[in-house]
């Protein structure tokens, strides 16, 4: 399962908010302190920059309580912060030690912006800081001592690389944990949690693009008899076999998941009821004709399927599950091994239309 970019953003949001709040407090306190110290030295340009950044950070600290706009507040902080840093570096009265703040750029950039944008922003401002450094001290033989310059370059490069590697590792770990939390341990199919996330995303897309969306609920017929006759281990193998069948028969854009026991849910993207019925019939025939055995004895599997469509049967996952589940039990009552879609009536011109 590849994590959607929006999902990654949601995962990183609490982490980034905590980092942002901490940085805002540090910026407020440090800005006041260094502003006073620079004022005592008569460096009024950098003094007002420091105090202005403190006031601005206090405003952001108040505003960041709105989590939905967190990414905007991060950008609203990080660019003025780095620009203020560049102004401080370029100030003639600022000492060479102020360039030590450059080491914060890759750390802050990656922690707040992630591995891609964080790396890009970090490299840009580090490069700008290097230009400012060379412009200010190119004629100073003491400052431009090759050993000192090499130490700063290597140290900055190490922190940039370590920050990037950390973000890559953290992102991969969160994706892996999310995958484990949203995957059925036996079949490897998505579980209810993942089905819900997928449905919400595809429902929004279907609304924007005016596309249909259908849901199938599948239940393996007489599965208890399989467990009783062949054993639970054979029953587990049968479930895995069916899961593999779903993976090979469905499109990459669709999603099949295990709802529990021998019940499965399938979301068919850009698919109306008429096409969903065809998909369901194809799955039903494929399973009934499948060659599944246990210790040389054939295991006969069939399934009953209920079909529901977004808009026709409701607009929430709960609505569609309820409608498809009702038709699934209707298929059971009618003898199993069949597909039951929404009932249809005929409109004025004789064309079939769904009942709503």
C-alpha positions, 0 to 999 in steps of 0.5 A: 500500500502506497500512502497518499500524500494527504495521508502523510501530511496528516501523519506528520501534522502533530509532530510538526505542530509540536516542533513549530510551537517549540521553535516559536517560543525559542524565537520569541525569547532569543529575539528579545535577548539578542535584540537587547545585546545588539542594541547595546552594541548600536547594531540597530538594524539587526536589533529591530529585525530580532524584535520584529521576529519576536513579535511576529512569532508571538502572533504565529504562536497565537494563530497556530492553534488552528490545526487545519491551517498548520501548513500555512503557518509553517510557511509563514514562519519558516521563510521570514525566519530564514530571511531574518537570519540572512539579514543578520548574516549580512549586517556589517556589525554582526560577528562571524559567529552569527553564521553558526545559526546556519546549522539550524537551517537543515534541521528546521527545514526538514522538521517542519517541511519534510524531506523533499521541500525541506531539502530544497529550502535548506539548500537554497538558504545554505547557498545564500548564506555561503554567498553572504559569507564569501562577500563579507569575509573574502578578504579576511585571511583569518576568517578564510583560513581553509581549515576553519572554512572546511570545518564549517562546510563539512559540519553543515553538510553532515547536519543536512544529510543527517536531517534528510536521512532522519526524515526519510526514515521517519516517513518510511516508519510511519508508512509501515506502521500505517500499513500494518494498522490498516491491513488484515494480517491473514489475507494481506488485504486492507481492513475496515479502517483502510476501506473507510479512508479509501472510500472517503477519498474516492467519494470526494473525487467522484463528486468533483469529477461526476463519476459513479462509485459502487460497493460490493459486499461478498460473503463466501457461502457455507464457509463454516462447513469448509472449516468443519470438514477440512479444518481451520487451517484449510479455511485460512488457506481458502481465504488467502486463495480468495484474496489472491483471486480478488487481487488478480481480477480487480483493477489497480484503481479498485480496492478489495478488503476484508470486513471480517470472517468470510465477508469482504468489501469491494469498492469499484471506482468510476463504476455504475451498478450495471458494470458492477454487476458484471464485475461481481458475476465475473468474480462469482464464476471465477471462484466457482470454477477455481481449483482449490484443494486440501490434501487432494480433496477439492474444496468447492467455494461459491459466494453471494454478493450484494451491490450498492451505488453511491448516490443511489443508495446513499452518500456515506460508506455506512449507507452503502454497506447497509444497502449492499448487506441487505441485498447480500442476505437477499442473495442468501435467502434466494439460494446463494451463489448469486448477485443481487443489485439494487431493484430497478423500475422503468421510467416513462420511456421504458428505460430502467432507472434505479429506485431511490 
